[in-house]
Amino acid sequence: NGPLSNRFSRDPLSYCLNEITKTVKPRIPSFCTLKRGVVTTDDFSHLPPEQQRKRLQQRINERKRELQKETDQREALDKMKDVYQKTPQMGDPNSLEPKITETLNNIQRLQLEIQKYESWLASADKQRSSRGDTLVRYNHQSERPVSQNYEHNIPEIVRAH
């Protein structure tokens, strides 16, 4: 009982936690990743308006970069196919058809995704502006109401995020 009581008497909480973690394996790999009650959506409507706008814009930019890569790849495949048709010793032009089809499908998919994200962004901006038109902010110096539509003319206004 001697060694156990010495460890236990110095820092009982640490000792108990240490013993528990040695014997018990957690069922959930990380509690940090567990978010209760948060439902994520593709349109980021679960986020505050400014974060929603930022995330949608990020997705649009990502998809546009991917679209540019696919478009460049498509152009390169078309050039290769042209070379193959002019000089058949280089290769069979028909061998490129599956890759060309795949690239075209990717381009169409990315264009649709960009349209989807842009419509969500427009909708978020519309909601934001309709909420912003009804907000009234106060000038801290004079405490008089100032319409948010005139914010750009009055620098000391408290701006809504």
C-alpha positions in Angstrom: 0.0 0.0 0.0 3.0 2.3 0.5 4.0 3.2 -3.1 0.4 3.6 -4.2 -0.5 5.9 -1.3 2.6 8.0 -1.9 1.7 8.7 -5.6 -1.9 9.2 -4.7 -1.2 11.6 -1.9 1.0 13.9 -4.0 -1.5 14.5 -6.8 -4.6 12.4 -6.6 -6.4 13.9 -9.6 -3.5 13.4 -12.0 -3.0 9.9 -10.7 -6.6 8.9 -11.3 -6.7 10.5 -14.7 -3.5 8.7 -15.6 -4.9 5.4 -14.5 -8.1 5.9 -16.4 -6.4 6.9 -19.7 -4.2 3.8 -19.4 -7.1 1.4 -19.1 -10.0 3.1 -21.1 -9.9 3.6 -24.8 -12.1 6.4 -26.1 -14.8 5.4 -28.4 -14.7 8.8 -30.2 -11.3 9.6 -31.7 -11.5 13.3 -30.8 -14.1 15.2 -28.9 -12.9 18.4 -30.6 -14.4 17.2 -33.9 -17.7 16.4 -32.3 -20.1 19.3 -32.8 -23.5 18.9 -31.3 -26.5 20.4 -33.1 -24.5 22.0 -35.9 -25.8 21.2 -39.4 -23.4 22.1 -42.2 -24.9 22.9 -45.6 -23.4 23.4 -49.0 -24.7 27.0 -49.1 -23.2 27.8 -45.7 -26.5 29.1 -44.5 -25.6 27.8 -41.0 -22.9 30.5 -40.7 -23.3 34.3 -40.0 -23.8 36.4 -43.1 -20.3 37.7 -43.5 -18.7 34.2 -43.0 -21.3 32.7 -45.4 -20.3 35.3 -48.0 -16.6 34.6 -47.5 -17.0 30.8 -47.7 -19.2 31.0 -50.8 -16.6 33.3 -52.5 -13.8 30.9 -51.6 -15.7 28.0 -53.1 -16.4 30.1 -56.3 -12.7 31.0 -56.6 -11.7 27.3 -56.0 -14.1 26.1 -58.7 -12.9 28.8 -61.1 -9.3 27.7 -60.6 -10.3 24.0 -61.2 -12.3 25.1 -64.3 -9.3 26.9 -65.7 -7.1 23.8 -65.2 -9.7 21.6 -66.9 -10.1 24.1 -69.8 -6.3 24.2 -70.2 -6.2 20.4 -70.2 -9.0 20.3 -72.8 -7.1 22.7 -75.1 -4.0 20.6 -74.7 -5.9 17.4 -75.5 -7.4 19.1 -78.6 -3.9 20.1 -79.8 -2.7 16.5 -79.2 -5.6 15.1 -81.1 -4.9 17.5 -84.0 -1.2 16.4 -84.0 -2.2 12.8 -84.0 -4.6 13.3 -86.9 -1.9 15.1 -89.0 0.8 12.6 -88.2 -0.7 9.2 -87.3 2.8 7.8 -86.4 2.6 9.9 -83.2 -0.5 8.1 -81.9 -4.1 7.2 -82.4 -6.4 10.3 -82.2 -9.3 8.1 -81.0 -7.3 7.1 -77.9 -7.8 10.6 -76.6 -11.6 10.5 -76.8 -12.2 9.1 -73.3 -10.0 11.7 -71.7 -11.6 14.5 -73.8 -15.1 13.3 -72.7 -14.0 13.2 -69.1 -12.6 16.7 -69.3 -15.8 18.0 -70.9 -17.9 16.4 -68.2 -15.7 18.0 -65.5 -16.0 21.4 -67.2 -19.8 21.2 -67.3 -19.9 20.0 -63.7 -17.6 22.9 -62.5 -19.7 25.4 -64.5 -22.8 24.2 -62.8 -21.2 24.3 -59.4 -20.0 27.9 -60.0 -23.5 28.9 -61.0 -24.9 27.3 -57.9 -22.4 29.0 -55.6 -22.9 32.3 -57.4 -26.7 32.1 -57.0 -26.3 31.3 -53.3 -23.9 34.3 -53.0 -26.4 36.6 -54.7 -29.1 35.3 -52.4 -27.0 35.9 -49.4 -26.1 39.4 -50.6 -29.8 40.1 -51.2 -30.7 39.0 -47.7 -27.8 41.0 -46.3 -28.8 44.2 -48.1 -32.5 43.8 -47.3 -31.5 43.5 -43.6 -29.1 46.4 -43.9 -31.7 48.8 -45.4 -33.8 48.5 -42.3 -31.0 48.9 -39.8 -30.4 52.2 -38.1 -27.0 53.0 -36.7 -26.1 55.8 -34.3 -23.3 58.3 -34.6 -21.4 58.0 -31.3 -20.7 61.8 -31.1 -24.2 63.1 -31.6 -26.3 60.0 -30.8 -28.6 60.8 -33.8 -29.9 58.0 -36.0 -28.2 57.6 -39.4 -29.4 55.4 -42.2 -27.0 52.6 -43.1 -27.4 53.7 -46.8 -25.4 56.8 -46.0 -22.5 55.1 -44.2 -20.0 55.9 -46.9 -20.5 59.6 -46.2 -20.1 59.5 -42.4 -16.8 58.0 -41.2 -17.6 57.8 -37.5 -20.6 55.5 -37.9 -20.5 52.1 -36.2 -20.6 49.7 -39.2 -22.5 46.5 -39.1 -20.6 43.4 -40.0 
